[in-house]
Amino acid sequence: MDTTRTSENAAHEIDLRWRGLRDELARNGADEATLKALDSAAGGVNGIPGPQGEALFAAGGELIAAYTLSGPPPRDRASVLPVPDPVELVCDLDDGLPYVVVAVDREGADVYAYPAYGNLSEERHTSGATLHINKVPSGGWRQKHHQRHTEEVWFANAAEVAQDVEEAVKNVQAAAVFVGGDERALGKVRQHLSHRTGEMLIEISGGSRADPDAIAELRKSVEEGLRRTAVALRSGLMEDFRQDLNREGRAVQGLYATCDALRSGQVERLLMAGDRSNEPTLWASSSDPLEVAEDRARMTDPAEAFEAPASSLLLRAAQATSASFTRLPEPGDAQEGVGAFLRFSAAP
């Protein structure tokens, strides 16, 4: 549900949206105790302004889980099913990236680590030796000694910063490192970083540790950098998918082929569009998540099979075999908006 708070009437608008969804759930068979459990959480978090959404799950009169989404879902939706339907939540999480932000100057740095699915997980502040940190001309041999010592201090500070960055990258398994601040200091930090971490560095504007305006500029630059990085990573994955479709046993596309691959445990990564308009339904087994089929007659026990939106059942089957998930940038990137990378080829 969209819980965006950008207007004075936001709370009232959110309440109206929830009432509409609640009525829909009641019409589809949700019991009053479960609806009251959802009442206790519906509406989002009051203290968070701006675009957002929420995903709620309840059963048997109890609230099972409540999640805040980074943005509103494509449309409000409510469903009563034998299994959870977390597609919008999973797509929102897939857009997240683990990353590190570094604001660096010649005295040290502030290092912030963010996991893919959460708020700030750790921060490190390095303030090394500050003696002679600025090169002030003093003339003669003293000037040379002064400058040499300054370089040594910068180098030592950079080594400490690099160590903090490496540890932060490791702890959140970062996919990108955004750095801003003093260019000369950054150059020295780069010398101490591993090749892998150096490849992740993305230089952005802002980042002076003592200037609040520069920190705000850094945060804005990070948001744009995250968006571009996510697009680049997803584009690279889609190029791999297109190539693997031409290699036998490496990838499949289309609902029928993907269902068969899931049933046999072949799927390594499920690819699926987030757009649920005109979504077909599939049949599934209550006891075996891998049993998914377009035709009820193909089920092992048709009598106990149930029907549900295709994307929720595909996710359920993928999770049961520890397959990963990536949201397709566009539905047209795979036949019927679904495909998969395969772990192995099926026996002929």
Contacts in CASP RR format, 6 or more apart in sequence:
PFRMAT RR
TARGET T0000
AUTHOR 0000-0000-0000
METHOD contacts of the structure
MODEL  1
MDTTRTSENAAHEIDLRWRGLRDELARNGADEATLKALDSAAGGVNGIPG
PQGEALFAAGGELIAAYTLSGPPPRDRASVLPVPDPVELVCDLDDGLPYV
VVAVDREGADVYAYPAYGNLSEERHTSGATLHINKVPSGGWRQKHHQRHT
EEVWFANAAEVAQDVEEAVKNVQAAAVFVGGDERALGKVRQHLSHRTGEM
LIEISGGSRADPDAIAELRKSVEEGLRRTAVALRSGLMEDFRQDLNREGR
AVQGLYATCDALRSGQVERLLMAGDRSNEPTLWASSSDPLEVAEDRARMT
DPAEAFEAPASSLLLRAAQATSASFTRLPEPGDAQEGVGAFLRFSAAP
1 14 0 8 1.000
1 17 0 8 1.000
1 18 0 8 1.000
1 21 0 8 1.000
1 42 0 8 1.000
1 43 0 8 1.000
1 53 0 8 1.000
1 54 0 8 1.000
1 55 0 8 1.000
1 56 0 8 1.000
1 73 0 8 1.000
1 76 0 8 1.000
1 77 0 8 1.000
2 14 0 8 1.000
2 17 0 8 1.000
2 53 0 8 1.000
2 72 0 8 1.000
2 73 0 8 1.000
2 76 0 8 1.000
3 14 0 8 1.000
3 43 0 8 1.000
3 44 0 8 1.000
3 45 0 8 1.000
3 52 0 8 1.000
3 53 0 8 1.000
3 54 0 8 1.000
3 68 0 8 1.000
3 72 0 8 1.000
4 10 0 8 1.000
4 50 0 8 1.000
4 51 0 8 1.000
4 52 0 8 1.000
4 53 0 8 1.000
4 71 0 8 1.000
4 72 0 8 1.000
5 11 0 8 1.000
5 14 0 8 1.000
5 46 0 8 1.000
5 47 0 8 1.000
5 48 0 8 1.000
5 49 0 8 1.000
5 50 0 8 1.000
5 52 0 8 1.000
6 49 0 8 1.000
6 50 0 8 1.000
6 51 0 8 1.000
7 13 0 8 1.000
11 46 0 8 1.000
14 43 0 8 1.000
14 44 0 8 1.000
15 43 0 8 1.000
17 76 0 8 1.000
18 42 0 8 1.000
18 43 0 8 1.000
21 76 0 8 1.000
21 77 0 8 1.000
21 78 0 8 1.000
22 35 0 8 1.000
22 38 0 8 1.000
22 39 0 8 1.000
22 42 0 8 1.000
22 78 0 8 1.000
24 78 0 8 1.000
25 35 0 8 1.000
25 38 0 8 1.000
25 78 0 8 1.000
25 79 0 8 1.000
25 80 0 8 1.000
26 32 0 8 1.000
26 35 0 8 1.000
28 78 0 8 1.000
28 79 0 8 1.000
28 80 0 8 1.000
29 80 0 8 1.000
30 80 0 8 1.000
31 60 0 8 1.000
31 61 0 8 1.000
33 60 0 8 1.000
33 61 0 8 1.000
34 58 0 8 1.000
34 59 0 8 1.000
34 60 0 8 1.000
34 61 0 8 1.000
34 62 0 8 1.000
36 61 0 8 1.000
37 58 0 8 1.000
37 60 0 8 1.000
37 61 0 8 1.000
37 62 0 8 1.000
37 63 0 8 1.000
38 56 0 8 1.000
38 58 0 8 1.000
38 63 0 8 1.000
40 63 0 8 1.000
41 54 0 8 1.000
41 56 0 8 1.000
41 63 0 8 1.000
41 66 0 8 1.000
42 54 0 8 1.000
42 56 0 8 1.000
43 54 0 8 1.000
44 52 0 8 1.000
44 53 0 8 1.000
44 54 0 8 1.000
44 68 0 8 1.000
45 52 0 8 1.000
45 68 0 8 1.000
48 68 0 8 1.000
51 71 0 8 1.000
51 72 0 8 1.000
52 68 0 8 1.000
52 69 0 8 1.000
52 70 0 8 1.000
52 71 0 8 1.000
52 72 0 8 1.000
53 68 0 8 1.000
53 69 0 8 1.000
53 71 0 8 1.000
53 72 0 8 1.000
53 73 0 8 1.000
54 66 0 8 1.000
54 67 0 8 1.000
54 68 0 8 1.000
54 69 0 8 1.000
55 65 0 8 1.000
55 66 0 8 1.000
55 67 0 8 1.000
55 69 0 8 1.000
55 73 0 8 1.000
55 86 0 8 1.000
55 88 0 8 1.000
55 89 0 8 1.000
55 92 0 8 1.000
56 63 0 8 1.000
56 65 0 8 1.000
56 66 0 8 1.000
56 67 0 8 1.000
57 63 0 8 1.000
57 64 0 8 1.000
57 65 0 8 1.000
57 66 0 8 1.000
57 84 0 8 1.000
57 86 0 8 1.000
58 64 0 8 1.000
67 89 0 8 1.000
69 88 0 8 1.000
69 89 0 8 1.000
69 92 0 8 1.000
70 92 0 8 1.000
70 95 0 8 1.000
70 96 0 8 1.000
71 92 0 8 1.000
73 88 0 8 1.000
73 92 0 8 1.000
74 88 0 8 1.000
74 274 0 8 1.000
74 275 0 8 1.000
74 276 0 8 1.000
75 276 0 8 1.000
77 88 0 8 1.000
77 276 0 8 1.000
79 85 0 8 1.000
79 309 0 8 1.000
81 306 0 8 1.000
81 308 0 8 1.000
81 312 0 8 1.000
82 286 0 8 1.000
82 306 0 8 1.000
82 308 0 8 1.000
83 284 0 8 1.000
83 308 0 8 1.000
83 312 0 8 1.000
83 313 0 8 1.000
83 316 0 8 1.000
84 312 0 8 1.000
84 316 0 8 1.000
85 308 0 8 1.000
85 309 0 8 1.000
85 312 0 8 1.000
86 312 0 8 1.000
86 315 0 8 1.000
87 272 0 8 1.000
87 274 0 8 1.000
87 276 0 8 1.000
87 309 0 8 1.000
87 311 0 8 1.000
87 312 0 8 1.000
87 315 0 8 1.000
88 274 0 8 1.000
90 315 0 8 1.000
90 325 0 8 1.000
90 327 0 8 1.000
91 274 0 8 1.000
91 327 0 8 1.000
93 116 0 8 1.000
93 117 0 8 1.000
94 325 0 8 1.000
94 326 0 8 1.000
94 327 0 8 1.000
95 230 0 8 1.000
95 327 0 8 1.000
96 116 0 8 1.000
96 117 0 8 1.000
96 226 0 8 1.000
96 230 0 8 1.000
97 116 0 8 1.000
97 175 0 8 1.000
97 176 0 8 1.000
97 226 0 8 1.000
97 229 0 8 1.000
97 230 0 8 1.000
97 233 0 8 1.000
98 113 0 8 1.000
98 114 0 8 1.000
98 115 0 8 1.000
98 116 0 8 1.000
98 172 0 8 1.000
98 173 0 8 1.000
98 174 0 8 1.000
98 175 0 8 1.000
99 113 0 8 1.000
99 114 0 8 1.000
99 172 0 8 1.000
99 174 0 8 1.000
99 175 0 8 1.000
99 176 0 8 1.000
99 177 0 8 1.000
99 178 0 8 1.000
99 222 0 8 1.000
99 226 0 8 1.000
99 229 0 8 1.000
100 111 0 8 1.000
100 112 0 8 1.000
100 113 0 8 1.000
100 114 0 8 1.000
100 165 0 8 1.000
100 168 0 8 1.000
100 169 0 8 1.000
100 172 0 8 1.000
100 174 0 8 1.000
100 176 0 8 1.000
100 177 0 8 1.000
100 178 0 8 1.000
101 111 0 8 1.000
101 112 0 8 1.000
101 114 0 8 1.000
101 177 0 8 1.000
101 178 0 8 1.000
101 179 0 8 1.000
101 218 0 8 1.000
101 222 0 8 1.000
102 109 0 8 1.000
102 110 0 8 1.000
102 111 0 8 1.000
102 112 0 8 1.000
102 161 0 8 1.000
102 165 0 8 1.000
102 177 0 8 1.000
102 178 0 8 1.000
102 179 0 8 1.000
102 180 0 8 1.000
102 189 0 8 1.000
103 109 0 8 1.000
103 110 0 8 1.000
103 179 0 8 1.000
103 180 0 8 1.000
103 181 0 8 1.000
103 206 0 8 1.000
103 207 0 8 1.000
103 208 0 8 1.000
103 209 0 8 1.000
103 215 0 8 1.000
103 218 0 8 1.000
104 161 0 8 1.000
104 179 0 8 1.000
104 180 0 8 1.000
104 181 0 8 1.000
104 182 0 8 1.000
104 185 0 8 1.000
104 186 0 8 1.000
104 189 0 8 1.000
104 207 0 8 1.000
104 209 0 8 1.000
105 181 0 8 1.000
105 182 0 8 1.000
105 185 0 8 1.000
105 208 0 8 1.000
105 209 0 8 1.000
105 210 0 8 1.000
106 133 0 8 1.000
106 134 0 8 1.000
106 153 0 8 1.000
106 154 0 8 1.000
106 157 0 8 1.000
106 182 0 8 1.000
106 184 0 8 1.000
106 185 0 8 1.000
107 127 0 8 1.000
107 128 0 8 1.000
107 130 0 8 1.000
107 133 0 8 1.000
107 157 0 8 1.000
107 209 0 8 1.000
108 126 0 8 1.000
108 127 0 8 1.000
108 128 0 8 1.000
108 157 0 8 1.000
108 158 0 8 1.000
108 160 0 8 1.000
108 161 0 8 1.000
108 185 0 8 1.000
108 209 0 8 1.000
109 125 0 8 1.000
109 126 0 8 1.000
109 161 0 8 1.000
109 164 0 8 1.000
109 165 0 8 1.000
109 185 0 8 1.000
109 189 0 8 1.000
109 209 0 8 1.000
110 123 0 8 1.000
110 124 0 8 1.000
110 125 0 8 1.000
110 126 0 8 1.000
110 209 0 8 1.000
111 123 0 8 1.000
111 124 0 8 1.000
111 125 0 8 1.000
111 126 0 8 1.000
111 161 0 8 1.000
111 164 0 8 1.000
111 165 0 8 1.000
111 168 0 8 1.000
112 120 0 8 1.000
112 122 0 8 1.000
112 123 0 8 1.000
112 168 0 8 1.000
113 120 0 8 1.000
113 121 0 8 1.000
113 122 0 8 1.000
113 123 0 8 1.000
113 168 0 8 1.000
113 169 0 8 1.000
113 171 0 8 1.000
113 172 0 8 1.000
113 174 0 8 1.000
114 120 0 8 1.000
114 121 0 8 1.000
114 172 0 8 1.000
115 121 0 8 1.000
115 172 0 8 1.000
116 172 0 8 1.000
116 175 0 8 1.000
121 171 0 8 1.000
121 172 0 8 1.000
122 168 0 8 1.000
122 171 0 8 1.000
122 172 0 8 1.000
124 164 0 8 1.000
124 167 0 8 1.000
124 168 0 8 1.000
126 157 0 8 1.000
126 160 0 8 1.000
126 161 0 8 1.000
126 164 0 8 1.000
128 153 0 8 1.000
128 156 0 8 1.000
128 157 0 8 1.000
128 160 0 8 1.000
129 153 0 8 1.000
129 156 0 8 1.000
129 157 0 8 1.000
130 153 0 8 1.000
131 149 0 8 1.000
131 153 0 8 1.000
132 146 0 8 1.000
132 149 0 8 1.000
132 150 0 8 1.000
132 153 0 8 1.000
133 150 0 8 1.000
133 153 0 8 1.000
133 154 0 8 1.000
134 150 0 8 1.000
135 146 0 8 1.000
135 147 0 8 1.000
135 150 0 8 1.000
136 146 0 8 1.000
137 143 0 8 1.000
138 146 0 8 1.000
154 184 0 8 1.000
154 185 0 8 1.000
154 188 0 8 1.000
155 188 0 8 1.000
157 185 0 8 1.000
157 188 0 8 1.000
158 185 0 8 1.000
158 187 0 8 1.000
158 188 0 8 1.000
158 189 0 8 1.000
158 191 0 8 1.000
158 192 0 8 1.000
159 192 0 8 1.000
161 189 0 8 1.000
161 192 0 8 1.000
162 189 0 8 1.000
162 191 0 8 1.000
162 192 0 8 1.000
162 193 0 8 1.000
163 192 0 8 1.000
165 177 0 8 1.000
165 189 0 8 1.000
165 193 0 8 1.000
165 197 0 8 1.000
166 193 0 8 1.000
166 194 0 8 1.000
166 197 0 8 1.000
168 174 0 8 1.000
169 177 0 8 1.000
169 197 0 8 1.000
169 200 0 8 1.000
174 200 0 8 1.000
175 200 0 8 1.000
175 229 0 8 1.000
175 233 0 8 1.000
176 200 0 8 1.000
176 202 0 8 1.000
176 225 0 8 1.000
176 226 0 8 1.000
176 229 0 8 1.000
177 197 0 8 1.000
177 198 0 8 1.000
177 200 0 8 1.000
177 201 0 8 1.000
177 202 0 8 1.000
178 202 0 8 1.000
178 204 0 8 1.000
178 218 0 8 1.000
178 221 0 8 1.000
178 222 0 8 1.000
178 225 0 8 1.000
178 226 0 8 1.000
179 186 0 8 1.000
179 189 0 8 1.000
179 201 0 8 1.000
179 202 0 8 1.000
179 203 0 8 1.000
179 204 0 8 1.000
180 186 0 8 1.000
180 203 0 8 1.000
180 204 0 8 1.000
180 205 0 8 1.000
180 206 0 8 1.000
180 207 0 8 1.000
180 218 0 8 1.000
180 221 0 8 1.000
181 206 0 8 1.000
181 207 0 8 1.000
181 208 0 8 1.000
181 209 0 8 1.000
181 214 0 8 1.000
181 218 0 8 1.000
182 208 0 8 1.000
186 203 0 8 1.000
190 198 0 8 1.000
190 201 0 8 1.000
193 201 0 8 1.000
202 225 0 8 1.000
202 229 0 8 1.000
204 218 0 8 1.000
204 221 0 8 1.000
204 222 0 8 1.000
204 224 0 8 1.000
204 225 0 8 1.000
205 217 0 8 1.000
205 218 0 8 1.000
205 221 0 8 1.000
206 214 0 8 1.000
206 215 0 8 1.000
206 217 0 8 1.000
206 218 0 8 1.000
206 221 0 8 1.000
207 214 0 8 1.000
207 215 0 8 1.000
207 217 0 8 1.000
207 218 0 8 1.000
208 214 0 8 1.000
208 215 0 8 1.000
209 215 0 8 1.000
231 329 0 8 1.000
234 326 0 8 1.000
234 327 0 8 1.000
234 329 0 8 1.000
235 329 0 8 1.000
237 326 0 8 1.000
238 328 0 8 1.000
238 329 0 8 1.000
238 333 0 8 1.000
240 341 0 8 1.000
241 251 0 8 1.000
241 271 0 8 1.000
241 333 0 8 1.000
241 334 0 8 1.000
241 339 0 8 1.000
241 341 0 8 1.000
244 250 0 8 1.000
244 251 0 8 1.000
244 341 0 8 1.000
245 251 0 8 1.000
245 252 0 8 1.000
245 253 0 8 1.000
248 345 0 8 1.000
249 342 0 8 1.000
249 344 0 8 1.000
249 345 0 8 1.000
249 346 0 8 1.000
250 341 0 8 1.000
250 342 0 8 1.000
251 339 0 8 1.000
251 340 0 8 1.000
251 341 0 8 1.000
251 342 0 8 1.000
252 258 0 8 1.000
252 260 0 8 1.000
252 261 0 8 1.000
252 339 0 8 1.000
252 340 0 8 1.000
252 342 0 8 1.000
253 334 0 8 1.000
253 335 0 8 1.000
253 336 0 8 1.000
253 337 0 8 1.000
253 338 0 8 1.000
253 339 0 8 1.000
253 340 0 8 1.000
254 334 0 8 1.000
254 335 0 8 1.000
254 336 0 8 1.000
254 337 0 8 1.000
254 338 0 8 1.000
254 339 0 8 1.000
255 280 0 8 1.000
255 282 0 8 1.000
255 294 0 8 1.000
255 310 0 8 1.000
255 335 0 8 1.000
255 336 0 8 1.000
255 338 0 8 1.000
256 294 0 8 1.000
257 339 0 8 1.000
258 267 0 8 1.000
258 270 0 8 1.000
258 314 0 8 1.000
258 338 0 8 1.000
258 339 0 8 1.000
258 340 0 8 1.000
259 282 0 8 1.000
259 292 0 8 1.000
259 293 0 8 1.000
259 294 0 8 1.000
259 314 0 8 1.000
261 267 0 8 1.000
261 340 0 8 1.000
261 342 0 8 1.000
261 346 0 8 1.000
262 270 0 8 1.000
262 290 0 8 1.000
262 292 0 8 1.000
262 314 0 8 1.000
262 317 0 8 1.000
262 318 0 8 1.000
262 321 0 8 1.000
262 323 0 8 1.000
262 340 0 8 1.000
263 290 0 8 1.000
263 291 0 8 1.000
263 292 0 8 1.000
263 293 0 8 1.000
263 317 0 8 1.000
264 346 0 8 1.000
265 290 0 8 1.000
265 321 0 8 1.000
265 323 0 8 1.000
265 343 0 8 1.000
266 340 0 8 1.000
266 342 0 8 1.000
266 343 0 8 1.000
266 344 0 8 1.000
266 345 0 8 1.000
266 346 0 8 1.000
267 317 0 8 1.000
267 318 0 8 1.000
267 321 0 8 1.000
267 323 0 8 1.000
267 340 0 8 1.000
267 341 0 8 1.000
267 342 0 8 1.000
267 343 0 8 1.000
268 323 0 8 1.000
268 324 0 8 1.000
268 340 0 8 1.000
268 341 0 8 1.000
268 342 0 8 1.000
268 343 0 8 1.000
269 323 0 8 1.000
269 324 0 8 1.000
269 325 0 8 1.000
269 326 0 8 1.000
269 340 0 8 1.000
269 341 0 8 1.000
270 314 0 8 1.000
270 315 0 8 1.000
270 318 0 8 1.000
270 323 0 8 1.000
270 324 0 8 1.000
270 325 0 8 1.000
270 326 0 8 1.000
270 338 0 8 1.000
270 339 0 8 1.000
270 340 0 8 1.000
271 325 0 8 1.000
271 326 0 8 1.000
271 327 0 8 1.000
271 328 0 8 1.000
271 333 0 8 1.000
271 334 0 8 1.000
271 338 0 8 1.000
271 339 0 8 1.000
271 340 0 8 1.000
271 341 0 8 1.000
272 311 0 8 1.000
272 314 0 8 1.000
272 315 0 8 1.000
272 325 0 8 1.000
272 327 0 8 1.000
272 328 0 8 1.000
272 337 0 8 1.000
272 338 0 8 1.000
272 339 0 8 1.000
273 327 0 8 1.000
273 328 0 8 1.000
273 330 0 8 1.000
273 331 0 8 1.000
273 332 0 8 1.000
273 333 0 8 1.000
273 334 0 8 1.000
273 337 0 8 1.000
273 338 0 8 1.000
274 311 0 8 1.000
274 327 0 8 1.000
274 328 0 8 1.000
274 331 0 8 1.000
275 331 0 8 1.000
276 309 0 8 1.000
276 311 0 8 1.000
279 309 0 8 1.000
279 310 0 8 1.000
279 311 0 8 1.000
280 294 0 8 1.000
280 309 0 8 1.000
280 310 0 8 1.000
280 336 0 8 1.000
281 307 0 8 1.000
281 308 0 8 1.000
281 309 0 8 1.000
281 310 0 8 1.000
282 292 0 8 1.000
282 293 0 8 1.000
282 294 0 8 1.000
282 307 0 8 1.000
282 308 0 8 1.000
282 309 0 8 1.000
282 310 0 8 1.000
282 313 0 8 1.000
282 314 0 8 1.000
283 292 0 8 1.000
283 293 0 8 1.000
283 294 0 8 1.000
283 295 0 8 1.000
283 296 0 8 1.000
283 298 0 8 1.000
283 299 0 8 1.000
283 302 0 8 1.000
283 305 0 8 1.000
283 306 0 8 1.000
283 307 0 8 1.000
284 291 0 8 1.000
284 292 0 8 1.000
284 293 0 8 1.000
284 305 0 8 1.000
284 306 0 8 1.000
284 307 0 8 1.000
284 308 0 8 1.000
284 313 0 8 1.000
284 316 0 8 1.000
284 317 0 8 1.000
285 291 0 8 1.000
285 299 0 8 1.000
285 300 0 8 1.000
285 301 0 8 1.000
285 304 0 8 1.000
285 305 0 8 1.000
286 304 0 8 1.000
286 305 0 8 1.000
286 306 0 8 1.000
287 304 0 8 1.000
288 300 0 8 1.000
289 316 0 8 1.000
289 317 0 8 1.000
289 319 0 8 1.000
289 320 0 8 1.000
290 317 0 8 1.000
290 320 0 8 1.000
290 321 0 8 1.000
291 299 0 8 1.000
291 300 0 8 1.000
291 305 0 8 1.000
292 313 0 8 1.000
292 314 0 8 1.000
292 316 0 8 1.000
292 317 0 8 1.000
293 299 0 8 1.000
296 302 0 8 1.000
296 305 0 8 1.000
296 307 0 8 1.000
299 305 0 8 1.000
310 338 0 8 1.000
311 338 0 8 1.000
314 338 0 8 1.000
315 325 0 8 1.000
318 324 0 8 1.000
318 325 0 8 1.000
323 340 0 8 1.000
328 334 0 8 1.000
328 337 0 8 1.000
328 338 0 8 1.000
331 337 0 8 1.000
END
